[in-house]
Amino acid sequence: MKLSLAYSPCPNDTFMFDAIAHGRIDTEGLTFDIHLADVESLNQQALEEKHHVSKLSFHAFAYVSHQYKLLTSGAALGRGCGPLLISKDEIPKSKIEFCLIGIPGRLTTANFLCTLAFPEAATKKEMVFSDIEQSLLMGGIDIGLIIHENRFTYQQKGLRKIVDLGEWWESKYHMPIPLGGIAVSRELPIEIQEKVNRVIQRSVAYALAHPEMSKDYVCAHAQEMSPEVMQQHIALYVNDFSVDLGVEGKSAVEQLYHVALEKKIIGSLRYPLFVGE
């Protein structure tokens, strides 16, 4: 059976999916038509039900839960890995609500966290995540909401952190921060959904056991990123939760949606959320 599989060109995704892309593992008879796009494009494509299997922000999943389930493998979730609010000039937290904030997409979990932490900060400009630092430097925005490898590069460009939204989440809810996960179409037979979950789990486990094998694939899609930043990126976003969310990981995702529903940031969800439930 051939399935459409979409994920980002970021190092954590190319690292995790290299074994699938290059036939290094048993895919249990499944084949994949692979598509790469930035996270907000993936979120928008999920709204259109463009792929059978797709990486997406956990925030975005709330709007497609009637069409997709979450896998327990392939997720970006952990501690000390949340998005940051940064600026060129010093800006106190009390002034955030009066600033123009560059965000990496409306449906990103980063934007959800920003809305949760600073509900009055409503003046936002959507942009590709990799353009945010430059826009700050050029004065196009007052504050940048950064994700991915930008958390490793902003200080080198003379930019400063205002608040770490991951730390804010962890201190308030005492759970790891769920950033992005893998969704599979509910229209697929349950046995295929479970097979996809096993295959992706196998791919992640292979990547962690043989990190050198994915190097060329990661580098090919990492643009001008230095090897050091690529390694930092992978180390931060690929962990035990990526292999299997487990009880703690699932609880963190469920907490995210509980808060989102309570605050009326999202509407209804379709249950079960996860494959295998």
SULCOR-V849311 format. One line per field, one symbol per residue. phi: phi as a letter, one per 20 degrees, with the letter a starting at -180 (. if undefined). burial: + if it has 24 or more other C-alpha atoms within 12 Angstrom, else -. A space follows every 10 residues. Layout:
phi=???
burial=???
This chain:
phi=.dceccbeef gfffffegff fdmecfdlne cceecdbfgf ffffffgelf cfcbfaffff ggecffdcde eecnedbrdm cffdecbedf cfgfdgfede dedepfeffg fgfffffcfe edeccfbfgf efgffffenf cecdddclff fedfffenec eebeffffff fedlbfeedb bddcffffgg ffgffgffff ffffffffec fffegfffff deleffgffg ffffffddbf fffbgmffff fffffgfgff ffemfcefde dffdfnd
burial=--++++++++ ++++++++++ +---+-+--+ ++-+++++++ +++++++-++ ++++++++++ ++++++++++ ++++++++++ ++++++++-- -----+--++ ++++++++++ ++++++++-- +-++++++++ ++++++---- ++++++++++ ++++----++ ++++++++++ ----++++++ ++++++-+-- -+++++++++ ++++++++-- +-+++-+++- ++--+---++ +-++++++++ +++++---++ +++++++-++ ----++--+- --++++-
